[in-house]
Structure formats: C-alpha cells, structure tokens
C-alpha cells in the first residue's frame, strides 16, 4: 500500500517544474523505511542550491542546518517522514502571500489525499500561523497538527530539539 502511495506521489510531483527541486521528499534521503503517517509541512522550497550538479531532489539537504534537521529526525524516531511545502515555487525568496498559498492548495490537498497522514507537523511557528489561517479550513479536521520551530530560525538548536522531542512524545510519533 505504501509503495502505491509513493508511486502516486511521484506521478503527482511530475506536474511541478522542475520536479526534482520542488517536489516533496522522504527524509533523510535514502531512508529505507518510509512513513505515510506524518507529513512535515514547510512554507516554500529553499533558495539554496548545491555547489555541484546533484541528481534528484535537493531541498532540505544542502546546508549544515539541513543536515542538523535530518539528524534530529533520525534521533527522535521520525526517519522516513514525507516533507513538502505549502507553496511550490522558489523563484522569489520571501514569505508566500495568502494568494500563493490558496493557489497551491489543490496540489497540497492531493498530496494529503494520497498519503492520508494522521499528523501534519508544520516547520516554523510563522508557517504554522499561515497554515491555521489559510489551509486548515480547506483540508478538513481529520488531521492532528502542530508545529516545531524552524531549524534555520534564531531559535537555539537545544530549544528546537526540546520542542521536537515534546511533540514526538505528545503524539507518540517515534518509530525507532
């Protein structure tokens, strides 16, 4: 069943241009046991690009902070979760507008319909506020949702990890 979902996500993500940069990912890369019970939701794709040509998706994998984020997912039993963005555009850095979020809602809803996660964990408090204002009313109430601090924010790494651990324990999300 999960393999069918993974194939459906791959087909769905082919609609994006360029799909390797904008599609959702299972983190960390190469994770053998993928999960469909949790969806990590970010604001919009990173503007960071690799220094060398990389095959396949590379969001959430370029910087030391990205590596820290992946390490925390593994450490707290979240390896293999799917991460995607509310807005699938990376040509202009900055905060997405309400119009952009609403315009991309059908794409996000399709990802949710394919995965059917029980939990949406939003990356960043500001992104969570946007999620609550613009997304929740469109996707229904059958998902638990909460936020972790953004791993690139000014929040110290210890505070990030404490919040992540708290959420994992509160919702019993760990799969170690």
RODO-2510 file (C-alpha; in nm, 4 decimals, decimal comma):
residues 176
     n   res          X          Y          Z
     1     x     0,0000     0,0000     0,0000
     2     x     0,2796     0,2455     0,0886
     3     x     0,4550     0,1643    -0,2391
     4     x     0,1356     0,2580    -0,4242
     5     x     0,1310     0,5899    -0,2379
     6     x     0,4968     0,6537    -0,3221
     7     x     0,4297     0,5868    -0,6908
     8     x     0,1238     0,8138    -0,6817
     9     x     0,3275     1,0921    -0,5186
    10     x     0,5998     1,0543    -0,7822
    11     x     0,3411     1,0891    -1,0599
    12     x     0,1767     1,3830    -0,8845
    13     x     0,5104     1,5607    -0,8393
    14     x     0,5900     1,5328    -1,2118
    15     x     0,3445     1,8208    -1,2589
    16     x     0,5967     2,0537    -1,0958
    17     x     0,8589     2,2360    -1,2955
    18     x     1,1358     2,1485    -1,2247
    19     x     1,0056     1,8493    -1,0282
    20     x     1,3413     1,7495    -0,8785
    21     x     1,3688     2,0820    -0,6992
    22     x     1,0121     2,1374    -0,5880
    23     x     0,8633     1,8013    -0,5038
    24     x     0,8141     1,6572    -0,1602
    25     x     1,0778     1,4262    -0,0155
    26     x     1,1089     1,1433     0,2296
    27     x     1,3760     1,2464     0,4809
    28     x     1,6526     1,1733     0,5216
    29     x     1,7369     1,0786     0,1631
    30     x     1,7889     0,7077     0,1156
    31     x     1,5624     0,6157     0,4061
    32     x     1,4547     0,2574     0,3507
    33     x     1,1507     0,2649     0,5755
    34     x     0,9279     0,5448     0,4566
    35     x     0,6324     0,6668     0,6578
    36     x     0,2926     0,7882     0,5495
    37     x     0,1557     0,8655     0,8964
    38     x     0,3310     1,2033     0,9344
    39     x     0,3677     1,4871     0,6886
    40     x     0,6150     1,7654     0,7591
    41     x     0,4976     2,0911     0,6054
    42     x     0,7266     2,3832     0,5251
    43     x     0,6471     2,7229     0,3779
    44     x     0,8157     2,7144     0,0382
    45     x     1,1186     2,5491    -0,1228
    46     x     1,4628     2,6570    -0,0132
    47     x     1,6505     2,9012    -0,2315
    48     x     1,9708     2,7108    -0,1532
    49     x     2,1208     2,5212    -0,4416
    50     x     2,4020     2,2688    -0,4321
    51     x     2,7502     2,3756    -0,5437
    52     x     2,7686     2,0782    -0,7764
    53     x     2,5205     1,9085    -1,0020
    54     x     2,3085     1,6746    -0,7933
    55     x     2,0775     1,4068    -0,9278
    56     x     1,7323     1,4130    -0,7761
    57     x     1,5639     1,6422    -0,5246
    58     x     1,7876     1,8530    -0,3045
    59     x     1,5693     2,0707    -0,0851
    60     x     1,6418     2,0050     0,2826
    61     x     1,9854     1,8687     0,2042
    62     x     2,2254     2,1488     0,1220
    63     x     2,3327     2,3308     0,4361
    64     x     2,4693     2,2315     0,7767
    65     x     2,1303     2,3307     0,9200
    66     x     1,9606     2,0908     0,6770
    67     x     2,1913     1,8139     0,7970
    68     x     2,1124     1,9025     1,1609
    69     x     1,7410     1,8819     1,0810
    70     x     1,7787     1,5384     0,9228
    71     x     1,9876     1,4183     1,2192
    72     x     1,7168     1,5335     1,4613
    73     x     1,4502     1,3463     1,2635
    74     x     1,6535     1,0263     1,2887
    75     x     1,7423     1,0793     1,6551
    76     x     1,3777     1,1293     1,7540
    77     x     1,2363     0,8411     1,5512
    78     x     1,0959     1,0387     1,2586
    79     x     1,3197     0,8985     0,9848
    80     x     1,1324     0,8362     0,6637
    81     x     0,8640     1,1045     0,7007
    82     x     0,7437     1,2979     0,3977
    83     x     0,8197     1,6693     0,3826
    84     x     0,6600     1,9106     0,1403
    85     x     0,5832     2,2801     0,1016
    86     x     0,2614     2,4843     0,1068
    87     x     0,3860     2,6811    -0,1960
    88     x     0,5793     2,5013    -0,4722
    89     x     0,7722     2,7955    -0,6095
    90     x     1,1272     2,9027    -0,5468
    91     x     1,1922     3,1860    -0,7909
    92     x     1,1469     3,4681    -0,5382
    93     x     1,2669     3,4391    -0,1761
    94     x     1,0407     3,5577     0,0997
    95     x     0,7168     3,4813     0,2713
    96     x     0,4379     3,3455     0,0481
    97     x     0,1243     3,5532     0,0164
    98     x    -0,2251     3,4308     0,1016
    99     x    -0,2992     3,4225    -0,2724
   100     x     0,0019     3,1967    -0,3371
   101     x    -0,0929     2,9626    -0,0530
   102     x    -0,4524     2,9379    -0,1764
   103     x    -0,3365     2,8892    -0,5368
   104     x    -0,1238     2,5888    -0,4324
   105     x    -0,3871     2,4341    -0,2028
   106     x    -0,5169     2,1872    -0,4647
   107     x    -0,1667     2,0453    -0,5043
   108     x    -0,1199     2,0118    -0,1280
   109     x    -0,4653     1,8581    -0,0888
   110     x    -0,3753     1,5964    -0,3493
   111     x    -0,0566     1,5111    -0,1558
   112     x    -0,2675     1,4733     0,1594
   113     x    -0,5261     1,2626    -0,0243
   114     x    -0,2503     1,0301    -0,1451
   115     x    -0,0640     0,9953     0,1869
   116     x    -0,3544     1,0264     0,4292
   117     x    -0,1255     1,1162     0,7208
   118     x    -0,2648     1,1257     1,0711
   119     x    -0,0315     1,4125     1,1662
   120     x     0,0800     1,7297     0,9936
   121     x     0,3840     1,8751     1,1640
   122     x     0,4475     2,2290     1,0405
   123     x     0,8056     2,3558     1,0280
   124     x     0,8134     2,7041     1,1800
   125     x     0,5762     2,8986     1,4030
   126     x     0,5156     3,1655     1,1365
   127     x     0,4373     2,8942     0,8816
   128     x     0,2036     2,7306     1,1319
   129     x     0,0159     3,0591     1,1714
   130     x    -0,0275     3,0739     0,7905
   131     x    -0,1334     2,7097     0,7914
   132     x    -0,4009     2,7810     1,0546
   133     x    -0,5267     3,0915     0,8715
   134     x    -0,5251     2,9661     0,5128
   135     x    -0,5042     2,5869     0,4936
   136     x    -0,6858     2,4113     0,7787
   137     x    -1,0343     2,5151     0,6716
   138     x    -0,9715     2,3680     0,3247
   139     x    -0,8246     2,0321     0,4227
   140     x    -1,0694     1,9254     0,6891
   141     x    -1,0350     1,8383     1,0531
   142     x    -0,9202     1,4770     1,0296
   143     x    -0,5525     1,5548     1,0834
   144     x    -0,3709     1,6263     1,4064
   145     x    -0,1463     1,9258     1,3555
   146     x     0,1202     2,1098     1,5494
   147     x     0,4465     2,2897     1,4830
   148     x     0,8141     2,2641     1,5516
   149     x     1,0433     2,5631     1,5352
   150     x     1,2126     2,6173     1,2019
   151     x     1,5575     2,4676     1,2167
   152     x     1,7061     2,7730     1,0389
   153     x     1,5443     3,0253     1,2742
   154     x     1,7119     3,2157     1,5517
   155     x     1,5887     2,9535     1,7966
   156     x     1,8858     2,7754     1,9557
   157     x     1,9363     2,4153     1,8498
   158     x     1,8641     2,2951     2,2024
   159     x     1,5263     2,4687     2,2033
   160     x     1,4488     2,3234     1,8589
   161     x     1,5333     1,9745     1,9802
   162     x     1,3348     2,0164     2,3031
   163     x     1,0243     2,1199     2,1065
   164     x     1,0678     1,8329     1,8585
   165     x     1,1053     1,5804     2,1401
   166     x     0,7993     1,7244     2,3173
   167     x     0,5848     1,6899     2,0030
   168     x     0,7103     1,3380     1,9300
   169     x     0,6231     1,2298     2,2849
   170     x     0,2898     1,4139     2,2994
   171     x     0,1593     1,2490     1,9818
   172     x     0,3575     0,9235     2,0180
   173     x     0,5218     0,9725     1,6766
   174     x     0,8522     0,7949     1,7316
   175     x     0,9302     0,4858     1,5306
   176     x     1,2755     0,3782     1,6490
***
